[in-house]
Amino acid sequence: MLSLIGTYECKVDAKGRLMMPAALKKQLAKELQEGFVVKRSVFNSCLELWPMSEWQVMMQKLNGLNRFVKKNVEFIRRFTAGVKVVEADASGRLLIPKDLIAFASINKDIVLTSGGNIIEIWDLVAYEAAVSNEDGDFASLAEEVMGDQNSIPDGLS
């Protein structure tokens, strides 16, 4: 499983192409050959860029869901809505489809931020709003999400 690191500001040209930053390209050397899946985020007005190998793992999970359960079918449909396969061109650029650019309200300036095994693609203004402290207290969120760990990781006790 990938563990991508970094947040990068870059630009999208008028055709919707983005040049992947060198540091990110280095982390994704193998994945640049295999291609990516780009999709709408579940929780935010941003996009998710999935390396094809990670997308295949997710699809195995989705394919394991019982399609005779209505909620499962609805989830699969909405999770995969607008999904597109994208590949890097000879210059290392990715073409983001216009419908997905519209969904995420992406203008020229964007932020690519790693979310473990995927990359989120944000409009710069929307990203700054999402990570600002105005929407809530991050310390409280961190405590709620991570504070109830039953064990201390090895090497930290």
N, C-alpha and C positions, 0 to 999 in steps of 0.2 A: 504494500500500500504506500502511496506517495505521502510525503509530508512536506508540502511546499512552504517556503518562508518568504515573507516580504510583502510590502505595500509599495506600489509604483504609480506615479502619475505619468500619463502619456496622452496622446491625442488620437482622435479618430478623424480620418479625412472625409471629404464630402461624399465619397462613395461608400463609407462605412468600414473602411479598412483600418486596422490598428496594427502598429508595429510592436511586437512583443519586446519588452526591455531585455537587454543582454543578460542580466543576472537571472531573469526568469527563464529565458531561452536555455540557459546553461542547465538549469534544474530540470527542464522539460526536453532535453535533447532527444531521448528515445520517443517521447510522446509526439514530438513535432512530425515524426515520420508516420505515425499511426493515425493522426487526426484527432479531432475533438468533437464533442457534442455541446452545443450552446442552447440554453433553455431559460425560461423565466424562473426567477427565484420563487420559492414557495411563500416566503414571509415578507419580502421587500420588493421595492420597485427597482430591482437590479437584475442582472443576468448571471447565470452560472456557466462557467466553462469547465466541462468535464473532460479530462483525458479519456480517450476511447477505452483504455483498459479499465478505468474506474467506472465508466458508464456500463460496461459489460457486467461488472460485479453487481451494480444496482439493478440492471435488467434481470439478472438471475433471481434477485430477491423479489422483484415485481412479478416475474413469471411464476414464482412459487405461490402467489396469492390465489385463492379460490375465486374464479371468475363467476361463480354462481352466487356470490355474496355481493349485493348491490353496492355497498360502500366500497368494496375493493375495486370494482369496475369504475366507479366514479373517481376514486383516488387515482387510479392508473391513467384515466383519461385526462384529468386535470394536471397531474404531475408531468405528463408527456406533451401537454398542449404547447404547440409552437416549437417543438424540438427540431433542431437542424444540425446536420453534420457539416463541420467546417474543417478545412485543411489549410495549412500554411502554404503560401505561394513561394516562388523561387527567392523572393526577397525576405521571407520570414513574416509576412503580413497575414493576418486573418481577416476575412471579410465577414462582418457581422450583418445578418439580414436586416433589411429595413423595418420589418414588422417588429423585430425584437428591439431594435434601436428605439422605435416609437414607444414600446411597452415600458422601457427603462428611462424614457425621456432623456436619452443621451444626446449631449451636444458635442462640441469639439473636445473639451477637456474631460478626461476620464481618470478613474482610479482602478487599478487592478490590485486586488488584495487576496492573499491566499487564505483559504479556509480549510486547512489541512490537506485534503486530497483534491480539492477543486479550487477554482479561481472565481471570485466574484468580479463582475464588471459593473462599475458604478459611474454615473454622471458625477463629476467632481463636487458640485454643489450639494447634490443629494447625499453623497458619501459624508461630507463634512457635517451635514445636519444629522445623519444617522449616528455618527460617533461622538457628537457633542454631548455634553452633560445635561443639556436642556430637557431631553426626553426622559430622564430618570437618573437615579443614583447607581452608578456602575458598581460601587462598593457593595451595595445591598444586593444587586443582581449576582455579583460574584459569590457572595456568601450563600445566597439561595441555591445557586447552581452547583458550586464546588465545596461549600462549607460543611455539607453533611456527608463527607467521605468517611467510611467506616474504618479505613486503614490508611496508614501513612505510607507513601511510596518508599520502596527500598532505598536505602542510603540517606534518607531524610530524618530518621529517628534519632 
